Amino acid sequence: MAICWALVLEAWSFPLRRGITICPTLPGVSAKSPCVHAPCLLQSRASNLPLKPGFTPGHRSVTENPSSFTLSAPGRICIFGEHQDYLGLSVVAMAIDLRMTIMATPRSDNVYHLDMPDIRHVEHFVPREALPYRHQRDYVRSVIAVLKRRGLSFDRGHDFKITSRIPMNAGVSSSSAFVILWAAACLQAHGQLSSISGEGIAQIGHAAEVLEFKEPGGMMDHYTCTLGGLLYIDCADPIRPTPISPRLDGFVLGNSLEKKDTKAVLRKAKEATLRGVEALTAVLPGFTLKSTPMDQAVPHLRKLPDQSSRMVYANLVNRDLCQKARVLFEEGVYDQDVLGEMLDNHHEMLRDHLGISTEKIERMIDAAKSAGALGCKINGSGGGGTMIAYAPDHQKPVAAAIQKAGGKAYIIKKAEGLRLEAGLLE
């Protein structure tokens, strides 16, 4: 029996990028022509959709179907703020150059045909018909359901082919990249992608992946996969992403190849932290994870049960590390050794207090440090999945050490977000 992409995405895991390069105002350039000139904004064609569209358009061969297109979206790493987005705190996350791609060609009927060769799966359905969910995390259909509720009319068919270089079920946001990319492809196929901003795409992705199935995750992944680059994201309501642009390279991603239960790990950590916050608030009225200073909270943590105390303490430390990282990156010039030490401190909280590391990931981290990495941390929800090593000028030996320790290593760099690789923005 064929497995749905979304089930494997468990094994994986309307706000577009600013700086649009579609320019309808330059002489000789139509509103739907690729343009490499100064950025500009397109007018919204749907007043109920968020504005500020923008991402890098691709180019089309004259031999291609004029309505064919290719889109791609990146995976992401969380540098600081792991397990904090769903608490309304802040994160520093970076899109990486491991991408998922969707190619689309119009059909003469109203059928959607999805070919997903990486997982040997094909789907064939009419999107405007009723599409009940077949299982939890049926992301193919949840994206369509969310878009229907937002007014998208699925009035034409397409053939889609989806391929990916993003490791699956590894904490690198393969599932979020999928819902972002699939939502963007549906919008592009029906002439609405230019009407929506990057933040709007991120919100659609979060609704389809998290809210639709009542899951505990936050919005870091969806914003990072859509907007790309290095982002500081304040995850309070309303969420506020801010691009930060220091030169930041030297990362290696290590995949432990250990399967993990993302939903269970997230739910356990979130519930334990919220219990700790409730207990601390009872002895320290007015306490909030967002703003209460560490020195005010620490004397009262001793009054809590051990697990509650540890969870709250770790989240306060990680909160402060994220704020320190933001200042460090905004200054533009930073001490690499200090950054490495901060990553180590962040990982210690995740390992020793949240308990989300594994023996294999610890071996990979030890190997990376011995090979020259300045700092390492687990990446993603934990309980398996990936780690990152910060190893400027030592990426190759660190990658080799991770491989020798039993992991799969990727030398990674910062990447753009949702991107039109070929075709004209619709």
C-alpha positions, -999 to +999 in steps of 0.1 A: +000+000+000+013+034-009+022+056+021+011+092+022+039+118+020+026+133+053+031+100+071+067+099+060+069+136+069+063+124+105+094+104+097+106+139+082+090+162+106-019+343+035+026+367+051+069+360+009+104+370+014+111+407+015+131+422-013+109+412-042+126+413-076+095+414-098+093+449-111+062+461-130+073+497-132+105+496-153+104+504-190+099+473-211+093+450-182+058+436-176+044+429-142+050+392-146+085+393-161+115+383-141+136+413-132+170+418-116+166+455-109+157+473-077+132+457-054+096+469-055+062+459-042+033+444-062-003+455-055-024+429-038-051+413-060-070+400-030-077+425-003-083+398+023-047+385+020-017+400+038+006+422+017+044+425+014+050+398-012+086+391-023+110+364-032+135+357-059+119+348-093+135+323-116+138+323-154+120+301-180+132+286-212+111+297-242+105+260-249+087+254-215+050+255-210+042+292-201+023+282-170+048+257-157+069+266-126+093+254-101+095+265-064+119+255-036+121+260+001+149+254+026+154+234+058+165+253+089+186+250+120+179+266+153+210+283+167+195+297+199+161+294+215+155+257+210+122+246+226+112+283+232+091+293+202+060+274+215+065+292+248+062+326+231+099+334+237+125+343+210+147+323+187+176+328+164+172+305+134+188+301+100+176+287+067+201+263+052+211+252+017+194+218+019+162+224-001+129+208-011+117+214-047+083+212-064+079+213-102+044+219-116+028+216-151-008+225-159-033+197-169-063+199-191-086+186-163-092+195-126-070+167-112-040+172-089-013+145-096+015+144-071+046+123-078+070+120-048+098+097-060+119+101-028+093+082-009+079+062-038+045+076-034+019+090-059-014+108-051-042+116-076-073+136-065-095+165-074-087+193-049-120+211-051-139+180-039-143+171-002-110+157+010-114+142+046-082+136+064-070+100+062-047+101+092-030+125+116-006+148+098-022+145+064-004+176+053-013+173+016-049+177+024-046+200+054-029+226+033-057+224+008-083+227+036-067+258+050-065+274+016-101+266+008-112+283+041-092+313+030-110+315-003-088+298-028-107+283-057-091+251-070-103+255-106-076+238-126-055+207-124-017+203-123+010+176-123+034+181-094+068+164-087+083+169-052+119+161-044+141+169-014+176+171+000+163+179+035+169+150+060+136+136+071+125+133+108+157+149+118+149+183+133+156+203+102+120+212+094+113+189+065+076+189+073+074+227+076+093+231+044+068+208+028+037+226+040+052+260+030+062+247-004+029+229-010+009+260+000+030+282-022+026+258-052-012+257-048-013+295-047+010+299-077-010+273-096-042+294-092-026+328-097-026+340-061+010+337-049+019+373-057-010+384-036+004+372-003+034+381+020+060+358+034+044+362+068+011+351+054+026+320+038+042+311+072+009+315+089-008+292+064+019+266+069+016+268+107-022+264+105-019+234+082+008+216+102+002+226+138-032+241+144-051+217+121-039+187+141-038+204+176-001+198+179+023+216+204+047+233+180+055+269+174+061+291+143+099+293+141+101+267+114+074+282+091+088+317+093+124+305+087+115+282+058+095+310+041+116+341+048+151+325+048+184+339+059+193+344+096+163+356+117+157+368+152+120+358+158+101+371+188+074+344+190+050+364+212+016+372+198+019+388+173+050+371+161+078+394+149+106+382+126+136+404+122+164+396+097+199+399+111+228+399+088+263+392+102+286+370+083+278+337+099+293+305+084+312+275+095+283+252+105+282+214+101+249+195+104+252+160+118+223+135+114+223+108+141+200+087+119+180+080+151+143+080+147+125+104+170+089+111+181+087+149+176+052+153+188+058+133+221+091+152+228+076+186+222+044+178+243+064+165+272+088+194+273+060+220+269+038+205+295+066+201+321+077+237+315+042+251+319+037+231+351+069+247+364+057+282+354+024+277+371+042+265+403+066+294+403+039+319+397+022+306+429+052+316+450+064+345+428+033+365+417+038+383+384+064+359+372+067+355+334+091+335+313+093+364+289+106+392+312+112+382+348+150+386+355+169+354+364+181+368+397+145+374+408+134+339+399+163+318+412+156+322+449+121+309+444+130+280+421+143+262+452+107+260+465+096+240+435+097+202+428+130+193+411+117+187+376+097+220+376+127+239+389+150+224+363+127+231+334+120+267+343+157+274+351+168+259+317+143+280+298+154+312+316+191+305+308+182+297+272+160+329+270+190+350+281+214+333+258+191+341+229+190+377+238+228+378+242+232+362+208+209+388+192+231+416+206+262+397+194+249+393+159+236+428+156+270+442+164+282+425+133+317+416+146+318+389+173+342+366+190+339+331+175+351+315+207+324+333+227+297+321+202+310+286+205+308+287+243+273+300+241+262+271+219+278+247+244+259+264+273+226+262+253+232+225+247+240+218+284+205+232+293+188+210+266+208+179+276+209+182+314+176+198+322+152+192+293+167+158+287+164+158+249+199+146+238+209+110+232+241+089+237+248+089+200+244+126+196+267+131+226+293+109+209+289+130+177+293+162+196+324+149+214+339+139+181+331+173+165+347+191+194+379+169+192+381+178+155+380+215+161+344+226+166+341+256+188+306+247+200+278+222+194+242+217+203+213+194+195+191+207+168+153+204+167+130+187+192+156+162+202+153+125+213+173+117+181+176+137+149+204+162+143+231+183+160+250+213+147+287+221+151+301+256+148+334+250+132+347+279+112+378+269+092+374+233+104+342+221+086+358+193+067+376+176+096+345+181+118+323+166+092+346+136+089+346+131+126+308+131+127+308+105+100+333+084+119+311+086+150+282+070+131+264+101+119+258+116+084+274+150+080+265+180+059+285+211+055+258+238+054+255+275+048+229+302+051+202+301+024+173+321+009+138+312+018+109+303-004+121+308-040+107+307-075+133+287-094+116+288-128+084+304-141+067+337-137+052+349-105+014+346-106 
